[in-house]
């Protein structure tokens, strides 16, 4: 049995976005292997007592560290995402850990904590962070955000390299990024999947679903592109078609998002709903029209787990290893999306086959056997 410390840049529960889902499910997988797990997380505000209690049930000890953003961090050498979590340096740690798992470079400041004692340090690479922030810059028209995203994109280029050189092991969530990294210390550890949550849906009706963080500009950018170039054409051919958009709002006001989407017909908007089971059940296909981004999109994996056939851009499906026309439908143009969705809505057999093949792929490439070998 090992002593393991996991350090996260945010609370993993409730799982309101893909990064939180990846951390939470993997944390549960590690705890099932009967290791002793301590957990540090940073956030701008402390979670509710109910949420903290649920986290506590999965780990031995929890440490909360306040995260603070300051404008002056734009003028420092390290990324703002890192400096906002610099209080990790002040945390007093008393144990010696066999493994410390850093959930992204965001928490790299823990390595400067003089009380941290560890045999090995593992980095979970959620994204190519420099490229990720470059893509966020391309996704927004907000000048202030563009300045911030550009700044962190430049800074992460060097900071990530330093972290990669420092740690003993790197777990890439993206198969593509793992292959691009030639150093032997890196491996592909797929996104965690709870196989007991695999579902088979009826796939009846013509509801098409998107689930994602609605405070992220690249998600909004993809949705607006879809609504402008695809949605109207699907509506023309399918009077009973409906697009369901569900997601968390973060710091964005619900009214702002309602105003953004309410002008579109045959659209249902669902905000900040923790349990989405009924929404997946009443849907018959899932779209991921993201145009910019890096790493694995957990929303696409969750769609597969929940039994929906996936129609996605290359960006929305990259890093998972899915095969076009076998485990999902690749759509990078408006015509591709229109053709793929109309085909699925008209053919239940095609929908069922895609969903089943994708689930078989996820089962065959499950993360737990790899994780078990890593923690030896």
C-alpha positions in Angstrom: 0.0 0.0 0.0 1.4 3.4 -1.0 1.1 6.9 0.4 -0.1 9.1 -2.4 -0.6 12.9 -2.5 -2.8 14.3 -5.3 -2.6 18.1 -5.9 -5.4 19.7 -7.9 -5.9 23.2 -9.2 -9.6 23.1 -8.4 -12.2 21.2 -6.6 -13.0 18.0 -8.5 -16.5 17.7 -7.1 -19.1 18.3 -8.3 -17.8 17.4 -11.7 -18.9 20.5 -13.5 -16.3 20.3 -16.3 -14.0 17.8 -18.0 -10.9 18.4 -16.0 -12.8 17.9 -12.7 -14.3 14.7 -14.1 -10.9 13.3 -15.0 -9.5 14.0 -11.5 -12.5 12.8 -9.6 -12.9 9.5 -11.5 -9.2 8.7 -11.3 -9.1 9.6 -7.6 -11.9 7.1 -7.0 -9.9 4.5 -9.1 -6.8 5.0 -6.9 -8.7 4.9 -3.7 -10.2 1.5 -4.7 -6.7 0.1 -4.9 -6.5 0.6 -1.2 -3.7 3.2 -1.2 -3.6 5.9 1.4 -4.5 9.1 -0.5 -4.2 12.7 0.7 -5.7 15.4 -1.5 -4.8 19.1 -1.9 -6.9 21.4 -4.0 -7.0 25.2 -4.6 -10.0 27.2 -5.4 -11.2 30.8 -5.2 -13.8 29.9 -2.6 -14.2 27.0 -0.3 -16.7 24.3 -1.4 -19.9 23.6 0.5 -19.7 21.3 3.6 -21.7 18.7 1.6 -19.3 18.7 -1.3 -16.3 18.6 1.1 -17.8 15.6 2.9 -18.2 13.7 -0.4 -14.5 14.4 -1.2 -13.5 13.3 2.3 -15.2 10.0 1.8 -12.7 9.1 -1.0 -9.5 10.3 0.7 -7.6 10.1 3.9 -7.0 13.9 4.4 -8.0 17.0 2.5 -6.2 20.3 2.3 -7.9 23.4 0.9 -5.7 26.3 -0.4 -7.1 29.6 -1.3 -6.5 30.7 -4.9 -6.1 34.4 -5.7 -5.9 36.1 -9.1 -4.0 39.5 -9.2 -3.6 41.8 -12.2 0.1 42.3 -11.3 0.7 38.6 -12.1 0.5 39.5 -15.8 3.9 41.1 -15.4 5.7 38.1 -13.8 7.6 35.4 -15.6 5.4 32.5 -14.4 1.8 32.0 -15.8 -1.0 33.6 -13.9 -2.7 30.2 -13.6 0.4 29.1 -11.6 0.9 32.3 -9.5 -2.7 32.4 -8.5 -2.0 29.1 -6.7 1.3 30.1 -5.1 -0.1 29.6 -1.6 0.7 26.0 -2.2 4.3 26.9 -1.1 3.1 27.8 2.4 1.2 24.6 3.2 2.7 22.5 6.0 3.0 18.9 5.1 4.1 16.3 7.6 4.2 13.0 5.7 6.6 11.3 3.3 4.8 10.3 0.1 5.7 7.5 -2.3 4.0 9.4 -5.2 2.9 13.0 -5.6 0.5 13.5 -8.6 0.3 17.0 -10.0 -2.9 17.6 -11.8 -1.4 19.8 -14.5 1.3 22.4 -14.4 -1.1 24.8 -12.7 0.0 23.3 -9.3 3.7 23.3 -10.0 4.4 25.7 -7.1 3.9 22.7 -4.7 7.4 21.6 -5.8 8.8 24.7 -4.1 7.2 23.7 -0.8 10.1 22.9 1.5 7.9 20.5 3.6 7.1 18.3 0.6 8.8 15.0 0.8 8.3 12.5 -2.0 10.0 9.6 -3.7 8.5 10.3 -7.1 6.6 13.1 -8.8 4.0 12.4 -11.5 2.5 15.0 -13.8 -1.0 14.5 -15.2 -0.9 16.4 -18.5 -4.4 17.6 -19.2 -3.4 19.8 -22.2 -0.5 21.2 -24.0 -1.1 24.4 -21.9 0.7 26.8 -24.2 -1.3 25.7 -27.2 -4.4 25.5 -25.1 -4.2 29.2 -24.2 -3.3 30.1 -27.8 -6.5 28.5 -28.8 -8.5 30.3 -26.1 -7.1 33.5 -27.5 -8.4 32.6 -31.0 -11.9 31.7 -29.5 -12.6 35.1 -27.9 -13.2 38.7 -29.1 -12.7 40.1 -25.6 -9.5 42.2 -25.7 -8.7 41.8 -22.0 -9.1 38.0 -22.2 -7.0 38.0 -25.4 -4.1 39.8 -23.5 -4.4 37.3 -20.6 -4.6 34.2 -22.8 -1.6 35.3 -25.0 0.4 36.1 -21.9 -0.1 32.7 -20.3 0.4 30.9 -23.7 3.9 32.5 -24.0 4.8 31.8 -20.3 3.6 28.2 -20.3 5.9 27.5 -23.2 8.9 27.6 -20.9 7.2 26.8 -17.6 5.7 23.5 -18.9 9.2 22.4 -20.2 10.7 23.0 -16.8 8.0 20.9 -15.1 8.4 18.1 -17.7 12.1 18.0 -17.0 11.6 18.0 -13.2 9.0 15.3 -12.7 9.7 11.5 -12.9 6.7 10.5 -15.0 4.1 12.2 -17.2 0.6 10.8 -17.7 -0.8 12.2 -20.9 -4.6 12.2 -21.2 -4.2 12.7 -25.0 -2.9 9.8 -27.1 -1.8 12.3 -29.7 0.3 14.4 -27.3 1.8 11.2 -25.7 3.0 10.1 -29.1 4.4 13.6 -29.9 6.4 13.5 -26.6 9.5 11.4 -27.5 10.9 11.1 -23.9 10.4 7.7 -22.3 9.1 9.2 -19.1 5.7 10.0 -20.8 2.9 7.5 -21.4 -0.7 7.7 -22.5 -3.1 7.2 -19.6 -6.6 7.4 -21.0 -9.3 9.5 -19.4 -10.9 7.6 -16.5 -14.2 5.9 -17.2 -16.5 4.3 -14.7 -17.6 1.2 -16.6 -20.6 0.7 -14.3 -22.0 4.0 -15.7 -22.1 2.7 -19.3 -25.6 3.0 -20.7 -27.6 1.8 -23.6 -30.1 4.4 -24.8 -33.2 3.9 -26.9 -32.0 6.6 -29.3 -35.5 7.5 -30.2 -36.7 11.0 -31.3 -34.6 13.8 -32.8 -33.0 15.5 -29.9 -29.4 16.4 -30.4 -27.3 17.2 -27.3 -24.3 19.4 -26.4 -23.0 19.3 -22.8 -20.0 21.5 -21.9 -18.7 24.4 -19.7 -20.6 27.5 -21.0 -18.1 29.8 -19.4 -15.4 28.6 -21.8 -15.0 30.7 -25.0 -14.0 27.8 -27.2 -17.3 26.0 -26.3 -19.3 29.1 -27.0 -17.5 29.7 -30.3 -18.2 26.2 -31.5 -21.9 26.4 -30.6 -22.3 29.8 -32.3 -20.7 28.4 -35.4 -23.0 25.4 -35.3 -26.1 27.6 -34.8 -25.2 29.8 -37.7 -24.1 27.2 -40.2 -25.8 23.9 -39.3 -28.8 24.3 -37.0 -31.1 26.1 -39.4 -30.6 23.5 -42.1 -31.4 20.6 -39.7 -34.5 22.5 -38.6 -35.7 22.8 -42.2 -35.6 19.0 -42.8 -36.7 17.9 -39.3 -39.6 19.7 -37.7 -39.3 17.6 -34.6 -35.6 18.1 -34.2 -34.4 20.0 -31.2 -30.9 21.1 -30.0 -30.4 20.7 -26.2 -27.5 22.8 -24.8 -26.6 21.9 -21.1 -23.7 23.2 -19.0 -22.4 25.1 -16.1 -22.1 28.9 -16.2 -19.1 29.4 -13.9 -18.7 33.2 -13.4 -20.9 34.0 -16.4 -24.4 35.1 -15.5 -27.3 32.9 -16.5 -29.1 35.9 -18.0 -26.3 36.5 -20.4 -26.4 33.0 -21.7 -30.2 33.0 -21.9 -30.0 36.2 -24.0 -27.4 34.7 -26.2 -29.4 31.6 -27.1 -33.0 32.6 -26.8 -33.3 34.0 -30.4 -32.8 30.5 -31.8 -35.8 28.3 -32.4 -36.0 24.5 -31.6 -33.4 25.0 -28.9 -33.6 24.1 -25.2 -31.0 25.6 -22.7 -30.3 23.9 -19.4 -28.0 25.6 -16.9 -26.1 24.3 -13.9 -27.9 21.0 -13.6 -25.8 18.5 -11.6 -27.5 15.3 -12.8 -27.8 15.1 -16.6 -29.0 11.4 -16.8 -32.5 12.3 -18.0 -31.1 14.7 -20.6 -28.9 12.0 -22.1 -31.8 9.6 -22.1 -34.1 11.8 -24.1 -31.4 12.5 -26.7 -30.4 10.5 -29.8 -27.1 12.1 -30.8 -24.3 14.2 -29.4 -22.4 17.0 -31.1 -19.0 18.6 -30.3 -18.5 21.4 -32.8 -15.4 22.9 -31.1 -13.1 24.7 -33.5 -10.2 25.5 -31.1 -8.7 23.5 -28.2 -6.2 20.9 -27.2 -6.1 17.7 -25.3 -9.0 15.2 -24.8 -12.5 16.5 -24.6 -14.2 14.7 -21.7 -17.6 15.8 -23.0 -17.1 13.5 -26.1 -16.1 10.6 -23.8 -19.1 11.2 -21.5 -21.4 11.1 -24.6 -20.1 7.7 -25.5 -20.4 6.4 -21.9 -24.0 7.6 -21.9 -24.8 5.7 -25.0 -25.0 8.5 -27.6 -23.5 8.4 -31.1 -20.9 11.3 -31.5 -20.6 13.8 -34.3 -17.5 15.9 -33.8 -14.8 18.0 -35.3 -11.2 16.9 -35.2 -10.6 19.2 -32.3 -13.6 17.7 -30.4 -12.5 14.1 -30.8 -8.7 14.4 -30.8 -6.5 12.3 -28.5 -9.1 9.6 -27.8 -8.3 7.4 -30.7 -11.7 7.1 -32.3 -12.1 6.0 -35.9 -14.3 8.0 -38.3 -17.5 6.1 -39.4 -16.7 3.2 -37.1 -16.9 4.8 -33.6 -18.0 8.3 -34.4 -18.7 10.6 -37.4 -16.1 13.2 -38.2 -17.5 16.6 -39.3 -15.2 19.6 -39.9 -17.5 21.5 -42.2 -21.1 22.6 -42.1 -22.0 20.2 -44.9 -20.3 17.3 -43.0 -22.4 18.2 -39.9 -25.6 18.5 -41.8 -25.1 15.3 -43.7 -24.0 13.3 -40.6 -26.8 14.5 -38.3 -29.6 14.1 -40.9 -28.3 10.5 -41.5 -28.3 9.7 -37.8 -31.7 11.2 -37.2 -33.2 9.1 -40.1 -31.5 5.8 -39.2 -31.7 4.3 -35.8 -29.6 1.3 -36.8 -26.7 3.6 -37.7 -27.0 5.4 -34.4 -27.0 2.2 -32.4 -24.0 0.7 -34.2 -21.9 3.8 -33.7 -22.7 4.1 -30.0 -22.0 0.4 -29.4 -18.7 0.4 -31.3 -17.5 3.5 -29.4 -18.4 2.0 -26.0 -16.5 -1.2 -27.0 -13.5 0.9 -27.9 -13.6 2.7 -24.5 -13.9 -0.7 -22.6 -10.9 -2.2 -24.5 -8.8 0.9 -23.7 -9.8 1.2 -20.1 -7.5 3.3 -17.8 -7.5 1.1 -14.6 -5.1 -1.7 -15.8 -2.5 1.0 -16.9 -3.0 2.9 -13.6 -2.5 -0.2 -11.6 0.8 -0.9 -13.4 2.0 2.7 -12.8 1.4 2.6 -9.1 3.7 -0.3 -8.3 
